[in-house]
């Protein structure tokens, strides 16, 4: 069985209104560790845009199956302690998610939200195939929490 490399991106999208008010990103940090590239851009006092990328050897369908196994997301997403499927439809899922992070001195930060996920259809592009899951918190502890998982599998290519 042979698989080809793909690119997976998780991006927390900024609020366009906030971007317009701020105009220029205040700061940006990048981290590359174990093949994972993470970029954090500070948009304003309480707003960040986070993008991460990784290239691995796997098929798009195998990664899609992992990302759409919504009740097991907490098994591999750092800081996510609960991911409960509340409702499932065609290309749609509503989740209850709870995140937790240790801050300092044993203090834990918790955040909870109801997140709607929209599974986009497979796209065929000149250089490969792509599929996305867009997500948006509809109720919860953040004013804005939205983004997408993008999976891109290169065709007939050994490198990204």
N, C-alpha and C positions, 0 to 999 in steps of 0.2 A: 504494500500500500504506500503510495507516494502522496505527499501533501506539499503544497506550495506556501511560501511566506505570505503573511497578510499584515496589515497595519490596523491596530485597534486604538481608537482615540476616545477618551472620555473628556468631555469639555463642559464645564459649567458656564453657561452663556450669560453675559452681563445684560442688564436692563438697558435697552437703547436710550431711554430717557436719561438715565444716570450718566451714560457715556457722553451724551450731548452736553450735559452740564459740566462734567469734569473736563472733557476735551482731550486731555493727554494723560496717559497712564503715569501714575506717580513713581512707581517702582516695579521692577521685574526681577524675579529670582528663577534660576534654572538649576536643576539637579539631574545628573545622569548617574544611575546606580544599577548595576546588574542588568544593563540593557534597557532600563526604563527611564525615559526622559520625562521630567515633570517641570512645568513652567507655572509659576504663580505670579500673576500681575495684580498689583494693588490699584483698584479703580478709584476708590475714595476711602473715607475713614472706615466704613463697615462693609466694604464690598470688594470681592476678589474674583478674578477669573482664573480658573485652574484648568490646565490642559496637560494630559499625559499621553505618551505614545510608547508602544512596544512592538517589536517585530518578532514573530515566533513562527515556527514550522507547525502549521495546523490548517485544516480546511475551514473555510468560512462556515460551513454547516455545523461543524463540531463546536466552534466558538459560539455560534448563534444558539445552539442548544443549551450551552452553559449559561449564557446571559439571559435566556428566557426561562430558565428554571428559577423563577423569582423567589421561591421559598428557600433556596440554597445560596442566595447571593451573599448572605452574611458569612458563609463558609470561606469566602476568598476576598471579600472587599474589606480592607482594613478599617476599623472603627465602626463598621456596621454590625450591630449586635442582634437586630431583629429585622427580618424582611418577611412579612406575612401577606399572602395573596388574599385580597378582600373581594375582588371581582375579576372575572376573565371573560373576554369576548374575542371576536375575530380581530386580530392585530391590535388588541388593547388589553391592558391590565391595570388594575388599581391596587396599590400596595400600601401597607402600613410599614413604615421604616423607622427604626430607632438607632441613632448613632451614639457612640460613647467614646470619649477621649480622656485620658489621664492628663491633668494639667500640671499640678505640682502638689507636693505634700499630701498625697492621697486624695486630692480633690478630683472629682470626675465631672466633666462637662457632658451633659446629655442633650440631644436634640431629637425631636419626634416630628413626623409629618406623614400626611397622606399624599402619595405620589402617583400621578397618572402616567402610564407608559404607552407610547404609540409605536407599534412595530411597522416600519416602512417595508414596502415590497422590494424584492431583489432588483437591482439595477445592473444592466450590462453596459460596461464602458469599454472604450477602445483598448485599455491596458489591463482590464480585469473586471471583477464583479464586486458590488458593494451592497451592504445592507445596514440600516441604521435603526436605532431605538431612540426616540426622543422622549424625554421625561420632564415633568413639571410638577412641583409641589403645589397642591391646590388648597392645602390647609396644614398649618404647622408652625414651628418655632422660628422660621426665617421669613423675612419679608419677600425674598425672592430666592428660589432654588430651582434651576432648570438647566438642561443640558442635553447631551446625546452621546450615545455609544455609536461609533462608526467602525465598521469592519470592512476592510478592503483586502481582497485577495488578488494578487497579481497573477496573470495568466502567462504561461510560458516564460517565466523569469525565475532566475535563481537568486536575484538580489532585489531589495526594495529600492 
